[in-house]
Amino acid sequence: MENVVKKVKMAINGGIGFGAKLNAKQLMTIAKYMDDNEELELTTFQQLYIEIPEDRKEEIIEEFHHVGLVCYPVGNFVKSLRTCNFCKGEEEEGMPIAKELNRRIAGKPVPFTVKVAYTGCPVGCGEPMLSDIGVMKIKDQYNLYVGGKAKGKDAEVGTLLKENLTPEELYDLVEKIIAVYSQMGKKRETFHKFLQRVGRNQFIS
């Protein structure tokens, strides 16, 4: 009887940067763990889904990290930050803030997948208002939107929850939103439905 290798799905990307980019070494490392007929799935949230042998998971994650790939769990977790292409440079577009926000929230367990988007200016290339939680940098402060929904007949743009936040205020509020949703959300209740049920005041009271 042929031994079937049990595989686990994982999301990977090149980290938070100027758009979604991978270098040759990263691509070669990913290809090592794919069969010739396998396809790589690219998600709308700048992640790649790959299946790796479960019994070698930690070893492979370490190899991915070594070439600058970041690994995230797949399923009911906070997704890694979707970003715009940051057209004016790291400091001006708030790249360090985006990286720190991602570090604090990506991979946290939640009742249903949460999508968080960040954009460095009002052009909004990262589509923050079409995500569960959206951040828009305005000069040196940050506006926070919640409740965006990109798909379905009830699709809608997010609404402004709070504006002119400092980086620390932004981190604290986003972490509070995720914590409240984790504690009060029903199993497999989307963030959009949760927001309709409990209201926005849960996050700012």
Salt bridges, closest charged atoms under 4 A:
GLU54 OE1 - LYS6 NZ 3.71
GLU59 OE2 - ARG56 NH2 2.73
GLU63 OE2 - LYS32 NZ 2.49
GLU90 OE2 - LYS99 NZ 3.59
GLU100 OE2 - ARG103 NH2 2.79
GLU100 OE2 - ARG104 NE 2.83
GLU127 OE1 - ARG82 NH1 3.37
ASP154 OD1 - LYS149 NZ 2.75
GLU156 OE2 - HIS192 NE2 2.88
GLU168 OE1 - ARG104 NH2 3.80
GLU175 OE1 - ARG104 NH1 3.35
GLU189 OE2 - ARG197 NE 2.81
